[in-house]
Amino acid sequence: MSDGGVAHRQTGETGFVATPEDLRLFARVRARDRDAFEALYRLYHPRLARFLLNLLHRPQLVEEVLNDTLFVVWERSDTFRGASKLSTWIFAIAYRKAMKALRRLDEPVEDRDADLRPSEEAAPDAPVNRQRAQAALLSALARLSADHRAVVDLTYFHEMGYREIAEIMDCPVDTVKTRMFHARRHLRRIMDGELADWL
């Protein structure tokens, strides 16, 4: 099923590759077409919600930051020049909004209810080992810094490369690599056995 005539190719459980139809949809958004914006909202909402939940660990903030992100997409659509992928541009806005929201909070970033919530992962027919590994990874992510969580989340759950992540986080590629190195080291310490090898 498509959203407003938008086609996109699924890549695994979470990601998609933008098609020319996605860019045509965004061109309509730039022309202030509200129906096109609603279709874009439906297209990006699940991916952004998951990314922001893993980054913020505060469900009450996710929708606020997500809506702030898509408000910028609507209001500042003319600033997208096509120098990066559309998804990179949108995720970069979401990342900046999320980091700003975290800076406004005084208490430490920790999700005490992480173990109580059902995993958002996996359909019943997905491979059991992958489900187990992803559930354990999501739980372990709560113990990382926000920057480290963002790098791991974008790599494992959105299948993005270091260059795209560097654009989103507005930092050098080497910084992304360093953050991933430290994040993996911390995660391996937290996780043991086969699951640590999955990293």
C-alpha positions in Angstrom: 0.0 0.0 0.0 1.3 3.4 -0.8 0.9 6.8 0.9 -0.5 9.4 -1.4 1.0 7.6 -4.4 4.4 7.3 -2.8 6.4 4.2 -3.6 9.4 3.1 -1.6 11.4 -0.1 -1.5 11.7 -1.8 1.8 15.1 -2.8 3.0 14.8 -5.1 6.0 12.5 -4.4 8.9 13.1 -0.7 9.3 14.6 1.1 6.4 13.7 2.2 3.0 15.5 3.6 0.0 14.0 6.8 -1.4 12.7 6.6 -4.9 12.2 9.4 -7.5 8.5 9.3 -6.3 9.7 10.3 -2.8 11.5 13.3 -4.3 8.5 14.2 -6.4 6.4 14.1 -3.3 8.8 16.4 -1.5 8.7 18.8 -4.5 4.9 19.0 -3.9 5.6 19.7 -0.2 7.9 22.6 -1.3 4.9 23.8 -3.4 2.9 23.9 -0.1 0.7 20.9 -1.0 -0.8 19.8 2.3 -1.9 16.4 1.0 1.7 15.7 0.0 3.0 16.7 3.4 0.5 14.4 5.1 1.8 11.6 2.9 5.4 12.5 3.8 4.5 12.5 7.5 3.0 9.0 7.3 6.1 7.8 5.4 8.6 9.1 7.9 6.7 8.9 11.2 7.5 5.2 12.0 11.3 5.5 11.3 11.6 8.8 13.1 9.6 7.6 16.1 11.8 4.6 16.5 15.0 6.6 16.2 13.8 9.2 18.6 12.6 6.7 21.2 16.0 5.0 21.2 17.8 8.4 21.4 15.5 10.1 24.0 14.3 7.2 26.1 11.4 9.3 27.1 8.2 8.3 25.2 6.5 11.6 26.3 9.1 13.6 24.4 9.1 11.5 21.2 6.0 12.9 19.6 6.9 16.5 20.5 10.3 16.2 18.9 8.9 14.3 16.0 6.3 17.0 15.3 8.9 19.8 15.8 11.1 18.0 13.2 8.3 17.7 10.6 7.2 21.3 11.3 10.7 22.3 10.2 10.5 20.1 7.1 7.3 21.9 6.2 8.4 25.4 7.1 11.9 25.2 5.8 11.4 22.8 2.9 13.2 25.4 0.6 16.5 24.8 2.5 16.8 21.2 1.2 19.2 21.6 -1.8 19.6 17.9 -2.7 23.2 17.8 -1.6 22.4 14.8 0.6 19.6 12.2 0.6 16.2 13.5 1.7 16.2 11.0 4.6 19.6 12.3 5.7 18.3 15.8 5.8 15.2 14.9 7.8 17.1 12.7 10.2 19.7 15.5 10.8 16.8 17.8 11.8 15.4 15.1 14.1 18.8 14.6 15.7 19.4 18.3 16.4 15.9 18.6 17.8 16.4 15.6 20.0 19.7 16.8 21.4 18.2 20.2 22.1 15.4 18.5 24.0 17.9 16.5 26.0 19.9 19.6 26.9 16.7 21.1 28.3 16.3 18.3 30.8 18.1 18.3 34.1 17.8 14.6 35.1 20.2 12.0 33.7 19.2 10.1 30.6 18.0 6.7 31.7 14.9 4.7 30.8 13.9 2.9 33.9 10.9 1.2 32.2 13.0 -0.2 29.3 12.7 -3.8 30.6 9.0 -3.5 31.3 8.0 -2.3 27.8 7.3 -5.0 25.2 10.0 -4.9 22.4 8.9 -2.9 19.4 11.1 -5.2 17.4 10.1 -8.1 15.6 7.2 -9.8 14.0 6.5 -13.3 15.2 7.8 -14.8 12.0 11.2 -13.0 12.2 14.3 -15.1 13.1 14.4 -15.8 16.9 18.1 -15.1 17.2 17.8 -11.7 15.6 14.9 -10.8 17.8 16.8 -11.8 20.9 19.9 -9.9 19.8 17.9 -6.7 18.9 15.9 -6.8 22.2 19.1 -7.2 24.2 20.8 -4.4 22.2 17.8 -2.0 22.8 18.1 -2.7 26.5 21.8 -2.1 26.5 21.5 1.1 24.5 19.8 2.7 27.5 23.1 2.7 29.3 25.0 4.6 26.5 25.3 8.4 26.1 22.9 10.0 23.6 25.6 10.4 20.9 26.6 6.8 21.2 23.0 5.6 21.1 22.4 7.7 18.0 25.4 6.2 16.1 24.4 2.6 17.0 20.7 3.2 16.3 21.4 4.7 12.8 23.8 1.9 12.0 21.9 -1.1 13.2 18.3 -0.1 12.8 18.4 2.3 9.9 21.2 0.7 8.0 23.1 4.0 7.4 26.8 4.3 6.6 29.3 6.4 8.5 29.2 9.3 6.0 25.5 9.6 6.2 25.6 9.4 10.0 28.3 12.1 10.0 26.0 14.4 8.0 23.1 13.8 10.3 25.2 14.4 13.5 27.2 17.3 11.8 30.6 15.9 12.7 33.6 14.3 10.9 33.3 10.7 9.8 36.3 9.9 12.1 34.2 11.1 15.0 31.4 8.8 14.0 33.9 5.9 13.8 35.3 6.8 17.3 31.9 7.0 18.8 31.0 3.6 17.3 34.2 2.1 18.6 33.5 3.2 22.1 29.8 2.3 21.9 30.6 -1.2 20.8 33.2 -1.5 23.6 30.6 -0.5 26.2 27.9 -2.7 24.7 30.2 -5.8 24.6 30.9 -5.2 28.3 27.2 -5.0 29.0 26.2 -7.9 26.8 27.9 -11.3 26.9 28.1 -14.6 25.0 26.8 -14.8 21.5 25.0 -11.4 21.7 28.3 -9.6 22.2 29.6 -11.3 19.1 26.6 -10.0 17.2 28.2 -6.5 17.7 
